[in-house]
Amino acid sequence: MQREAMADFSILRTVANSGRAAAVFAMLSPLLMQCGDGKQADPPPQQVTVAKPIQRTIVDLDEYVGRFVAINSVEIRARVSGYLEQIHFRDGQIVKVGDLLFSVDKRPFQNTLDQARANLEQAKANLAFTENDLARGQQLVRDKTITEQTFDQRTQANRNAVASVAANEAAVRQAELDMQFTELRAPVDGRIGDRRVSPGNLVTGGAAGNTTLLATIVSTDPIRFEFTFDEASYLRYERFSRTGRDVTGRDGSVVVMLKLIDEPDFKHSGYMDFVDNVIDRSSGTIRGRAVFSNPDSVFTPGMFARVRVPGSPSYAALLIPDASIGSEQVKKFVLVVGAENKVMPKYVTLGQLSDGLRVIKDGLAPDDAVIVNGLMRVRPGMQVTPVEQGAAPPSAPGAPPAKPN
């Protein structure tokens, strides 16, 4: 009885294994049939995004680094010596022309002025006496009452009196100037620095080199920006200018753009007003200068910035996305879709970036279909499926059509 049961169990296991094998064979049979044909289906062409170059009028721009410099920079020094009496400004404030800055004790100069005026009155009185004496002497010399020598003496006395009046008038004017110089006023508009001398100190004035520096004023609006460029750039600018297309800016007509070190874009507009007449022999560069308005006093003399100046006359150019450009050692190329939708390379000459697009100076035609997306999936000679940038991708075979919007 036990042997019969074991035989029946063996039969059932064999039947079960046979059923599983049949199921596996049924699943693999389609694949085996395809392998039996001896051919494998080719993959479809890679889909890439293409775009035609953008045509735009471009001006090449050159960038330089420079510093701001003040148009006017004045050292405030006393013209007369004396004790500093009062300071009339706050350190670092904006001052206007004529604002009172310092006061020097004026009492000694007032005394000198009063004395000069008194001497002038005395000289005028002496002049009036000599004029009357000379007028009487003219009649007396005709009547032979006085000698010619006496008349000559009266004439000489009158001339001395006239000279004395002139000298005393000059002394009065000088004393009045010294009185004015006791008040030091701002000669230019700008921002004044800190005071160098406190009230009560003796300041040395005059025109000598040992005068006392009291403060400095620098103008802020407008302000200049100075930079240097190389000799090759200078020659290029000059040749363009001689063709009637000025890019040097000596006449103030060339607009330039500037950005500070913490700004992403060139948003400050100014104009070129000067290019030096000598190239520096030690560096081979020449100095240029631009002027910018500075109503908010953001620009400060000595501050670094970058300036962008026109480097060529305007010309028609083709622009493509910078990411679509490849490199082959020192050469640059782009991939375009040519005849029969095959990929082909074109070597190009690059220009500057403009609004995120790269200027192509040579090597590309306006109607070329440049591959801008899918570059890593293709190579020259491959057949691809091009899709215009911004267009809907083509539907896969057997897929339902897209619903209209």
Contacts in CASP RR format, 6 or more apart in sequence:
PFRMAT RR
TARGET T0000
AUTHOR 0000-0000-0000
METHOD contacts of the structure
MODEL  1
MQREAMADFSILRTVANSGRAAAVFAMLSPLLMQCGDGKQADPPPQQVTV
AKPIQRTIVDLDEYVGRFVAINSVEIRARVSGYLEQIHFRDGQIVKVGDL
LFSVDKRPFQNTLDQARANLEQAKANLAFTENDLARGQQLVRDKTITEQT
FDQRTQANRNAVASVAANEAAVRQAELDMQFTELRAPVDGRIGDRRVSPG
NLVTGGAAGNTTLLATIVSTDPIRFEFTFDEASYLRYERFSRTGRDVTGR
DGSVVVMLKLIDEPDFKHSGYMDFVDNVIDRSSGTIRGRAVFSNPDSVFT
PGMFARVRVPGSPSYAALLIPDASIGSEQVKKFVLVVGAENKVMPKYVTL
GQLSDGLRVIKDGLAPDDAVIVNGLMRVRPGMQVTPVEQGAAPPSAPGAP
PAKPN
44 385 0 8 1.000
45 341 0 8 1.000
45 382 0 8 1.000
45 383 0 8 1.000
45 384 0 8 1.000
45 385 0 8 1.000
46 374 0 8 1.000
46 377 0 8 1.000
46 378 0 8 1.000
46 382 0 8 1.000
46 384 0 8 1.000
46 385 0 8 1.000
47 384 0 8 1.000
47 385 0 8 1.000
47 387 0 8 1.000
47 393 0 8 1.000
47 394 0 8 1.000
48 337 0 8 1.000
48 371 0 8 1.000
48 373 0 8 1.000
48 374 0 8 1.000
48 375 0 8 1.000
48 377 0 8 1.000
48 378 0 8 1.000
48 384 0 8 1.000
48 385 0 8 1.000
48 386 0 8 1.000
48 387 0 8 1.000
49 371 0 8 1.000
49 372 0 8 1.000
49 373 0 8 1.000
49 374 0 8 1.000
49 386 0 8 1.000
49 387 0 8 1.000
49 388 0 8 1.000
49 389 0 8 1.000
49 390 0 8 1.000
50 336 0 8 1.000
50 337 0 8 1.000
50 369 0 8 1.000
50 370 0 8 1.000
50 371 0 8 1.000
50 372 0 8 1.000
50 386 0 8 1.000
50 387 0 8 1.000
50 388 0 8 1.000
50 389 0 8 1.000
51 320 0 8 1.000
51 321 0 8 1.000
51 369 0 8 1.000
51 370 0 8 1.000
51 372 0 8 1.000
51 388 0 8 1.000
51 389 0 8 1.000
52 366 0 8 1.000
52 367 0 8 1.000
52 368 0 8 1.000
52 369 0 8 1.000
52 370 0 8 1.000
53 318 0 8 1.000
53 319 0 8 1.000
53 320 0 8 1.000
53 360 0 8 1.000
53 364 0 8 1.000
53 366 0 8 1.000
53 368 0 8 1.000
53 370 0 8 1.000
54 318 0 8 1.000
54 319 0 8 1.000
54 320 0 8 1.000
54 357 0 8 1.000
55 316 0 8 1.000
55 317 0 8 1.000
55 318 0 8 1.000
55 319 0 8 1.000
55 366 0 8 1.000
56 316 0 8 1.000
56 317 0 8 1.000
56 319 0 8 1.000
56 354 0 8 1.000
57 314 0 8 1.000
57 315 0 8 1.000
57 316 0 8 1.000
57 317 0 8 1.000
58 314 0 8 1.000
58 315 0 8 1.000
58 316 0 8 1.000
58 317 0 8 1.000
58 319 0 8 1.000
58 352 0 8 1.000
58 354 0 8 1.000
58 359 0 8 1.000
59 310 0 8 1.000
59 311 0 8 1.000
59 312 0 8 1.000
59 313 0 8 1.000
59 314 0 8 1.000
59 315 0 8 1.000
60 310 0 8 1.000
60 311 0 8 1.000
60 312 0 8 1.000
60 351 0 8 1.000
60 352 0 8 1.000
61 308 0 8 1.000
61 309 0 8 1.000
61 310 0 8 1.000
61 311 0 8 1.000
61 352 0 8 1.000
62 229 0 8 1.000
62 233 0 8 1.000
62 308 0 8 1.000
62 309 0 8 1.000
62 310 0 8 1.000
62 311 0 8 1.000
63 306 0 8 1.000
63 307 0 8 1.000
63 308 0 8 1.000
63 309 0 8 1.000
64 227 0 8 1.000
64 228 0 8 1.000
64 229 0 8 1.000
64 306 0 8 1.000
64 307 0 8 1.000
64 309 0 8 1.000
65 227 0 8 1.000
65 304 0 8 1.000
65 305 0 8 1.000
65 306 0 8 1.000
65 307 0 8 1.000
66 225 0 8 1.000
66 226 0 8 1.000
66 227 0 8 1.000
66 228 0 8 1.000
66 304 0 8 1.000
66 305 0 8 1.000
66 306 0 8 1.000
66 307 0 8 1.000
67 225 0 8 1.000
67 226 0 8 1.000
67 227 0 8 1.000
67 301 0 8 1.000
67 302 0 8 1.000
67 303 0 8 1.000
67 304 0 8 1.000
67 305 0 8 1.000
68 223 0 8 1.000
68 224 0 8 1.000
68 225 0 8 1.000
68 226 0 8 1.000
68 299 0 8 1.000
68 300 0 8 1.000
68 301 0 8 1.000
68 302 0 8 1.000
68 303 0 8 1.000
68 305 0 8 1.000
69 223 0 8 1.000
69 224 0 8 1.000
69 225 0 8 1.000
69 226 0 8 1.000
69 301 0 8 1.000
69 302 0 8 1.000
70 218 0 8 1.000
70 219 0 8 1.000
70 220 0 8 1.000
70 223 0 8 1.000
70 224 0 8 1.000
70 301 0 8 1.000
71 219 0 8 1.000
71 222 0 8 1.000
71 223 0 8 1.000
71 224 0 8 1.000
71 291 0 8 1.000
72 188 0 8 1.000
72 190 0 8 1.000
72 217 0 8 1.000
72 218 0 8 1.000
72 219 0 8 1.000
73 216 0 8 1.000
73 217 0 8 1.000
73 218 0 8 1.000
73 219 0 8 1.000
73 301 0 8 1.000
74 187 0 8 1.000
74 188 0 8 1.000
74 216 0 8 1.000
74 217 0 8 1.000
74 218 0 8 1.000
75 213 0 8 1.000
75 215 0 8 1.000
75 216 0 8 1.000
76 101 0 8 1.000
76 102 0 8 1.000
76 184 0 8 1.000
76 192 0 8 1.000
76 213 0 8 1.000
76 214 0 8 1.000
76 215 0 8 1.000
76 216 0 8 1.000
76 217 0 8 1.000
77 205 0 8 1.000
77 206 0 8 1.000
77 211 0 8 1.000
77 212 0 8 1.000
77 213 0 8 1.000
77 214 0 8 1.000
78 102 0 8 1.000
78 104 0 8 1.000
78 181 0 8 1.000
78 184 0 8 1.000
78 203 0 8 1.000
78 204 0 8 1.000
78 205 0 8 1.000
78 206 0 8 1.000
78 211 0 8 1.000
78 212 0 8 1.000
78 214 0 8 1.000
79 178 0 8 1.000
79 181 0 8 1.000
79 205 0 8 1.000
79 206 0 8 1.000
79 207 0 8 1.000
80 104 0 8 1.000
80 109 0 8 1.000
80 178 0 8 1.000
80 181 0 8 1.000
80 182 0 8 1.000
80 205 0 8 1.000
80 206 0 8 1.000
81 202 0 8 1.000
81 203 0 8 1.000
81 204 0 8 1.000
81 205 0 8 1.000
81 206 0 8 1.000
82 104 0 8 1.000
82 105 0 8 1.000
82 108 0 8 1.000
82 202 0 8 1.000
82 203 0 8 1.000
82 205 0 8 1.000
83 104 0 8 1.000
83 105 0 8 1.000
83 200 0 8 1.000
83 201 0 8 1.000
83 202 0 8 1.000
83 203 0 8 1.000
84 102 0 8 1.000
84 103 0 8 1.000
84 104 0 8 1.000
84 105 0 8 1.000
84 197 0 8 1.000
84 198 0 8 1.000
84 199 0 8 1.000
84 200 0 8 1.000
84 201 0 8 1.000
84 202 0 8 1.000
84 203 0 8 1.000
84 214 0 8 1.000
85 103 0 8 1.000
85 104 0 8 1.000
85 105 0 8 1.000
85 106 0 8 1.000
85 199 0 8 1.000
85 200 0 8 1.000
86 102 0 8 1.000
86 103 0 8 1.000
86 199 0 8 1.000
87 101 0 8 1.000
87 102 0 8 1.000
87 103 0 8 1.000
87 195 0 8 1.000
87 198 0 8 1.000
87 199 0 8 1.000
88 99 0 8 1.000
88 100 0 8 1.000
88 101 0 8 1.000
88 102 0 8 1.000
88 103 0 8 1.000
89 95 0 8 1.000
89 99 0 8 1.000
89 101 0 8 1.000
89 192 0 8 1.000
89 195 0 8 1.000
91 192 0 8 1.000
91 193 0 8 1.000
91 194 0 8 1.000
91 195 0 8 1.000
92 191 0 8 1.000
92 192 0 8 1.000
92 193 0 8 1.000
92 194 0 8 1.000
93 191 0 8 1.000
93 192 0 8 1.000
94 189 0 8 1.000
94 190 0 8 1.000
94 191 0 8 1.000
94 192 0 8 1.000
94 220 0 8 1.000
94 297 0 8 1.000
95 101 0 8 1.000
95 186 0 8 1.000
95 189 0 8 1.000
95 190 0 8 1.000
95 191 0 8 1.000
95 192 0 8 1.000
95 217 0 8 1.000
96 186 0 8 1.000
96 189 0 8 1.000
96 190 0 8 1.000
97 185 0 8 1.000
97 186 0 8 1.000
97 187 0 8 1.000
97 188 0 8 1.000
97 189 0 8 1.000
98 185 0 8 1.000
98 186 0 8 1.000
98 187 0 8 1.000
99 185 0 8 1.000
99 186 0 8 1.000
100 183 0 8 1.000
100 184 0 8 1.000
100 185 0 8 1.000
101 184 0 8 1.000
101 185 0 8 1.000
101 186 0 8 1.000
101 192 0 8 1.000
101 214 0 8 1.000
101 215 0 8 1.000
102 183 0 8 1.000
102 184 0 8 1.000
102 214 0 8 1.000
102 215 0 8 1.000
103 182 0 8 1.000
103 183 0 8 1.000
103 184 0 8 1.000
104 181 0 8 1.000
104 182 0 8 1.000
104 183 0 8 1.000
104 184 0 8 1.000
104 203 0 8 1.000
105 182 0 8 1.000
106 179 0 8 1.000
106 182 0 8 1.000
106 183 0 8 1.000
109 175 0 8 1.000
109 178 0 8 1.000
109 179 0 8 1.000
109 182 0 8 1.000
110 179 0 8 1.000
112 175 0 8 1.000
112 178 0 8 1.000
113 172 0 8 1.000
113 175 0 8 1.000
113 176 0 8 1.000
113 178 0 8 1.000
113 179 0 8 1.000
115 175 0 8 1.000
116 168 0 8 1.000
116 171 0 8 1.000
116 172 0 8 1.000
116 174 0 8 1.000
116 175 0 8 1.000
117 172 0 8 1.000
117 175 0 8 1.000
119 168 0 8 1.000
119 171 0 8 1.000
120 165 0 8 1.000
120 168 0 8 1.000
120 169 0 8 1.000
120 171 0 8 1.000
120 172 0 8 1.000
122 168 0 8 1.000
123 161 0 8 1.000
123 164 0 8 1.000
123 165 0 8 1.000
123 167 0 8 1.000
123 168 0 8 1.000
124 165 0 8 1.000
126 161 0 8 1.000
126 164 0 8 1.000
127 158 0 8 1.000
127 161 0 8 1.000
127 162 0 8 1.000
127 164 0 8 1.000
127 165 0 8 1.000
129 161 0 8 1.000
130 154 0 8 1.000
130 157 0 8 1.000
130 158 0 8 1.000
130 160 0 8 1.000
130 161 0 8 1.000
131 158 0 8 1.000
131 161 0 8 1.000
133 154 0 8 1.000
133 157 0 8 1.000
133 158 0 8 1.000
134 154 0 8 1.000
134 155 0 8 1.000
134 157 0 8 1.000
134 158 0 8 1.000
137 146 0 8 1.000
137 150 0 8 1.000
137 151 0 8 1.000
137 154 0 8 1.000
138 151 0 8 1.000
140 146 0 8 1.000
140 151 0 8 1.000
141 147 0 8 1.000
141 148 0 8 1.000
141 150 0 8 1.000
141 151 0 8 1.000
184 214 0 8 1.000
186 192 0 8 1.000
186 217 0 8 1.000
187 217 0 8 1.000
188 217 0 8 1.000
188 219 0 8 1.000
189 219 0 8 1.000
189 221 0 8 1.000
190 217 0 8 1.000
190 218 0 8 1.000
190 219 0 8 1.000
190 220 0 8 1.000
190 221 0 8 1.000
191 217 0 8 1.000
191 218 0 8 1.000
191 220 0 8 1.000
191 297 0 8 1.000
192 215 0 8 1.000
192 216 0 8 1.000
192 217 0 8 1.000
193 215 0 8 1.000
193 216 0 8 1.000
193 217 0 8 1.000
194 215 0 8 1.000
195 214 0 8 1.000
195 215 0 8 1.000
196 212 0 8 1.000
196 213 0 8 1.000
196 214 0 8 1.000
196 215 0 8 1.000
197 203 0 8 1.000
197 212 0 8 1.000
197 214 0 8 1.000
203 211 0 8 1.000
203 212 0 8 1.000
203 214 0 8 1.000
204 210 0 8 1.000
204 211 0 8 1.000
204 212 0 8 1.000
205 211 0 8 1.000
205 212 0 8 1.000
218 301 0 8 1.000
220 294 0 8 1.000
220 297 0 8 1.000
220 299 0 8 1.000
220 300 0 8 1.000
220 301 0 8 1.000
221 293 0 8 1.000
221 294 0 8 1.000
221 295 0 8 1.000
221 297 0 8 1.000
222 291 0 8 1.000
222 292 0 8 1.000
222 293 0 8 1.000
222 294 0 8 1.000
223 291 0 8 1.000
223 292 0 8 1.000
223 294 0 8 1.000
223 299 0 8 1.000
223 301 0 8 1.000
224 273 0 8 1.000
224 289 0 8 1.000
224 290 0 8 1.000
224 291 0 8 1.000
224 292 0 8 1.000
225 258 0 8 1.000
225 289 0 8 1.000
225 290 0 8 1.000
225 291 0 8 1.000
225 292 0 8 1.000
225 299 0 8 1.000
225 305 0 8 1.000
225 307 0 8 1.000
226 287 0 8 1.000
226 288 0 8 1.000
226 289 0 8 1.000
227 287 0 8 1.000
227 288 0 8 1.000
227 289 0 8 1.000
227 290 0 8 1.000
227 307 0 8 1.000
228 280 0 8 1.000
228 283 0 8 1.000
228 285 0 8 1.000
228 286 0 8 1.000
228 287 0 8 1.000
228 288 0 8 1.000
229 285 0 8 1.000
229 286 0 8 1.000
229 288 0 8 1.000
230 284 0 8 1.000
230 285 0 8 1.000
231 279 0 8 1.000
231 284 0 8 1.000
231 285 0 8 1.000
231 286 0 8 1.000
233 311 0 8 1.000
234 275 0 8 1.000
234 279 0 8 1.000
234 286 0 8 1.000
236 311 0 8 1.000
236 312 0 8 1.000
237 247 0 8 1.000
237 248 0 8 1.000
237 275 0 8 1.000
237 311 0 8 1.000
238 248 0 8 1.000
240 246 0 8 1.000
240 247 0 8 1.000
240 311 0 8 1.000
240 312 0 8 1.000
240 313 0 8 1.000
241 247 0 8 1.000
241 248 0 8 1.000
243 313 0 8 1.000
245 313 0 8 1.000
246 253 0 8 1.000
246 254 0 8 1.000
247 254 0 8 1.000
247 309 0 8 1.000
247 310 0 8 1.000
247 311 0 8 1.000
247 312 0 8 1.000
247 313 0 8 1.000
248 254 0 8 1.000
248 272 0 8 1.000
248 275 0 8 1.000
249 271 0 8 1.000
249 272 0 8 1.000
249 273 0 8 1.000
249 275 0 8 1.000
250 272 0 8 1.000
250 273 0 8 1.000
250 274 0 8 1.000
250 275 0 8 1.000
252 271 0 8 1.000
252 272 0 8 1.000
252 273 0 8 1.000
253 271 0 8 1.000
254 271 0 8 1.000
254 272 0 8 1.000
254 309 0 8 1.000
254 310 0 8 1.000
255 269 0 8 1.000
255 270 0 8 1.000
255 271 0 8 1.000
255 310 0 8 1.000
256 269 0 8 1.000
256 270 0 8 1.000
256 271 0 8 1.000
256 272 0 8 1.000
256 290 0 8 1.000
256 307 0 8 1.000
256 308 0 8 1.000
256 309 0 8 1.000
256 310 0 8 1.000
257 266 0 8 1.000
257 267 0 8 1.000
257 268 0 8 1.000
257 269 0 8 1.000
257 270 0 8 1.000
257 307 0 8 1.000
257 308 0 8 1.000
258 266 0 8 1.000
258 268 0 8 1.000
258 269 0 8 1.000
258 270 0 8 1.000
258 290 0 8 1.000
258 292 0 8 1.000
258 305 0 8 1.000
258 306 0 8 1.000
258 307 0 8 1.000
258 308 0 8 1.000
259 265 0 8 1.000
259 266 0 8 1.000
259 267 0 8 1.000
259 268 0 8 1.000
259 305 0 8 1.000
259 306 0 8 1.000
259 308 0 8 1.000
260 268 0 8 1.000
260 298 0 8 1.000
260 303 0 8 1.000
260 305 0 8 1.000
261 304 0 8 1.000
261 305 0 8 1.000
261 306 0 8 1.000
266 306 0 8 1.000
266 308 0 8 1.000
268 292 0 8 1.000
269 292 0 8 1.000
270 290 0 8 1.000
270 291 0 8 1.000
270 292 0 8 1.000
270 293 0 8 1.000
271 290 0 8 1.000
271 291 0 8 1.000
272 288 0 8 1.000
272 289 0 8 1.000
272 290 0 8 1.000
272 309 0 8 1.000
273 289 0 8 1.000
273 290 0 8 1.000
273 291 0 8 1.000
274 288 0 8 1.000
274 289 0 8 1.000
275 286 0 8 1.000
275 287 0 8 1.000
275 288 0 8 1.000
275 289 0 8 1.000
276 286 0 8 1.000
276 287 0 8 1.000
276 288 0 8 1.000
278 286 0 8 1.000
279 285 0 8 1.000
279 286 0 8 1.000
280 286 0 8 1.000
280 287 0 8 1.000
290 307 0 8 1.000
290 309 0 8 1.000
292 299 0 8 1.000
299 305 0 8 1.000
317 359 0 8 1.000
317 360 0 8 1.000
317 361 0 8 1.000
318 359 0 8 1.000
318 360 0 8 1.000
318 364 0 8 1.000
318 366 0 8 1.000
319 354 0 8 1.000
319 357 0 8 1.000
319 358 0 8 1.000
319 359 0 8 1.000
319 360 0 8 1.000
320 334 0 8 1.000
320 357 0 8 1.000
320 358 0 8 1.000
320 360 0 8 1.000
320 364 0 8 1.000
320 370 0 8 1.000
320 372 0 8 1.000
321 356 0 8 1.000
321 357 0 8 1.000
321 358 0 8 1.000
321 372 0 8 1.000
322 353 0 8 1.000
322 356 0 8 1.000
322 357 0 8 1.000
322 358 0 8 1.000
323 372 0 8 1.000
324 334 0 8 1.000
324 335 0 8 1.000
324 370 0 8 1.000
324 371 0 8 1.000
324 372 0 8 1.000
324 375 0 8 1.000
325 332 0 8 1.000
325 333 0 8 1.000
325 334 0 8 1.000
325 348 0 8 1.000
325 350 0 8 1.000
325 358 0 8 1.000
326 332 0 8 1.000
326 333 0 8 1.000
326 334 0 8 1.000
326 375 0 8 1.000
327 333 0 8 1.000
328 347 0 8 1.000
331 347 0 8 1.000
332 347 0 8 1.000
332 348 0 8 1.000
332 349 0 8 1.000
332 350 0 8 1.000
333 345 0 8 1.000
333 346 0 8 1.000
333 347 0 8 1.000
333 348 0 8 1.000
334 345 0 8 1.000
334 346 0 8 1.000
334 348 0 8 1.000
334 360 0 8 1.000
334 364 0 8 1.000
334 370 0 8 1.000
334 371 0 8 1.000
335 343 0 8 1.000
335 344 0 8 1.000
335 345 0 8 1.000
335 346 0 8 1.000
335 370 0 8 1.000
335 371 0 8 1.000
335 375 0 8 1.000
335 378 0 8 1.000
335 380 0 8 1.000
336 343 0 8 1.000
336 344 0 8 1.000
336 345 0 8 1.000
336 346 0 8 1.000
336 368 0 8 1.000
336 369 0 8 1.000
336 370 0 8 1.000
336 371 0 8 1.000
337 343 0 8 1.000
337 344 0 8 1.000
337 369 0 8 1.000
337 371 0 8 1.000
337 384 0 8 1.000
337 386 0 8 1.000
338 344 0 8 1.000
338 369 0 8 1.000
340 383 0 8 1.000
341 383 0 8 1.000
341 384 0 8 1.000
341 385 0 8 1.000
341 386 0 8 1.000
342 381 0 8 1.000
342 382 0 8 1.000
342 383 0 8 1.000
342 384 0 8 1.000
343 371 0 8 1.000
343 378 0 8 1.000
343 379 0 8 1.000
343 380 0 8 1.000
343 381 0 8 1.000
343 382 0 8 1.000
343 383 0 8 1.000
343 384 0 8 1.000
344 380 0 8 1.000
344 381 0 8 1.000
345 380 0 8 1.000
346 363 0 8 1.000
346 364 0 8 1.000
346 368 0 8 1.000
347 363 0 8 1.000
348 360 0 8 1.000
348 361 0 8 1.000
348 362 0 8 1.000
348 363 0 8 1.000
348 364 0 8 1.000
349 360 0 8 1.000
349 361 0 8 1.000
349 362 0 8 1.000
349 363 0 8 1.000
350 358 0 8 1.000
350 359 0 8 1.000
350 360 0 8 1.000
350 361 0 8 1.000
351 358 0 8 1.000
351 359 0 8 1.000
351 360 0 8 1.000
351 361 0 8 1.000
352 358 0 8 1.000
352 359 0 8 1.000
353 359 0 8 1.000
364 370 0 8 1.000
369 386 0 8 1.000
371 378 0 8 1.000
371 384 0 8 1.000
371 386 0 8 1.000
372 389 0 8 1.000
373 389 0 8 1.000
378 384 0 8 1.000
385 394 0 8 1.000
387 393 0 8 1.000
387 394 0 8 1.000
392 402 0 8 1.000
395 401 0 8 1.000
395 402 0 8 1.000
END
